[in-house]
Amino acid sequence: MSGFHSPIERDVLQLLLGKGGHSVIVVLACKPYATIPAEWQSAYDEGRMLIVSTSPEASRVSKPTADLRNDYISQQAGHLLFGYIHEDSSLWEYYRKYQNKVELLQHSNK
């Protein structure tokens, strides 16, 4: 489960949807797509992708809608994986708040 918003998150999504055939939940911070992106279509048709919006009225992602999405994901997920986090990151509050279910691959305070 992720917003799959950043370039690296989109790369991870492609890996998950590719050879592994994993199921994913895409949580949008804006209104749902009018048309599902072509690279997602087969996973969606196979029932391996669920698309959820935490801000169905928002036409664009903003800081408040991204925060709402990130809080939703943090609450719903049984495990949170951060590949990297910095204390100045907007995700730092979720790392601290949900530390009991966080796995961190790399940390920097520089």
Phi, psi and omega per residue, in radians:
M1 nan 2.243 -3.122
S2 -2.897 2.909 2.994
G3 -1.411 -0.335 -3.117
F4 0.806 0.850 -3.038
H5 -1.661 -0.742 -3.087
S6 -1.363 2.822 3.122
P7 -0.990 -0.732 -3.124
I8 -1.203 -0.624 3.082
E9 -1.124 -0.665 3.102
R10 -1.150 -0.643 3.069
D11 -1.105 -0.757 3.115
V12 -1.091 -0.728 3.108
L13 -1.022 -0.778 3.136
Q14 -1.085 -0.662 3.078
L15 -1.130 -0.766 -3.138
L16 -1.119 -0.673 -3.107
L17 -1.406 -0.338 -3.078
G18 -1.324 -2.130 -3.003
K19 -1.005 -0.630 -3.068
G20 -1.264 -0.444 3.142
G21 1.100 0.577 -3.122
H22 -1.280 2.772 3.009
S23 -1.609 2.519 -3.124
V24 -2.405 2.707 2.991
I25 -2.055 2.077 3.107
V26 -1.717 2.096 -3.134
V27 -1.874 1.959 -3.098
L28 -1.551 2.600 3.090
A29 -1.782 0.343 3.122
C30 -2.657 -3.062 -3.112
K31 -1.115 2.664 -3.109
P32 -1.092 2.783 3.119
Y33 -1.130 2.486 3.006
A34 -1.244 -0.619 3.091
T35 -2.312 2.318 3.122
I36 -1.192 2.327 3.111
P37 -0.946 2.438 -3.065
A38 -0.948 -0.681 -3.101
E39 -1.232 -0.210 3.098
W40 -1.740 -0.282 -2.927
Q41 -0.987 -0.804 -3.090
S42 -1.131 -0.728 3.107
A43 -1.099 -0.697 3.110
Y44 -1.124 -0.818 -3.141
D45 -1.096 -0.577 -3.139
E46 -1.436 -0.040 -3.135
G47 1.351 0.354 3.134
R48 -1.717 0.011 -3.130
M49 -2.339 2.253 3.009
L50 -2.010 2.298 3.134
I51 -1.981 2.128 -3.085
V52 -2.145 2.515 3.046
S53 -2.088 2.270 3.069
T54 -1.579 -0.164 3.140
S55 -2.440 1.194 -3.009
P56 -1.137 -0.234 3.120
E57 -1.646 -0.251 -3.088
A58 -1.388 2.269 3.138
S59 -1.495 -0.344 3.138
R60 -2.378 2.715 3.041
V61 -1.304 2.316 3.082
S62 -2.298 3.009 3.108
K63 -0.998 -0.838 3.124
P64 -1.095 -0.691 -3.130
T65 -1.275 -0.599 3.069
A66 -1.158 -0.699 3.086
D67 -1.092 -0.730 3.110
L68 -1.084 -0.776 3.100
R69 -1.080 -0.817 -3.103
N70 -1.129 -0.650 3.095
D71 -1.175 -0.729 3.100
Y72 -1.027 -0.860 3.137
I73 -1.053 -0.780 -3.115
S74 -1.085 -0.656 3.126
Q75 -1.260 -0.699 -3.031
Q76 -1.397 -0.570 -3.047
A77 -1.275 2.474 3.053
G78 -1.433 -0.297 -3.080
H79 -2.625 2.330 3.118
L80 -1.999 2.213 3.126
L81 -1.979 2.136 3.061
F82 -1.935 2.086 3.085
G83 -1.219 -0.576 -3.125
Y84 -2.796 2.498 3.071
I85 -2.579 2.458 3.087
H86 -2.095 2.566 -3.111
E87 -1.036 -0.404 3.108
D88 -1.518 -0.076 -3.099
S89 -1.228 2.584 3.062
S90 -1.176 -0.303 3.106
L91 -1.489 -0.149 -3.087
W92 -0.996 -0.686 -3.124
E93 -1.097 -0.591 3.112
Y94 -1.293 -0.642 3.057
Y95 -1.032 -0.786 -3.129
R96 -1.262 -0.782 -3.056
K97 -1.153 -0.661 -3.054
Y98 -1.942 0.556 -3.040
Q99 -1.004 -0.440 -3.127
N100 -1.195 -0.239 3.114
K101 -2.245 0.468 -3.101
V102 -1.802 2.415 2.912
E103 -2.074 2.280 -3.092
L104 -2.062 2.192 3.129
L105 -1.487 -0.580 -3.129
Q106 -2.683 2.457 3.137
H107 -2.295 2.514 3.066
S108 -2.515 2.410 3.016
N109 -1.982 0.319 3.140
K110 -1.673 nan nan
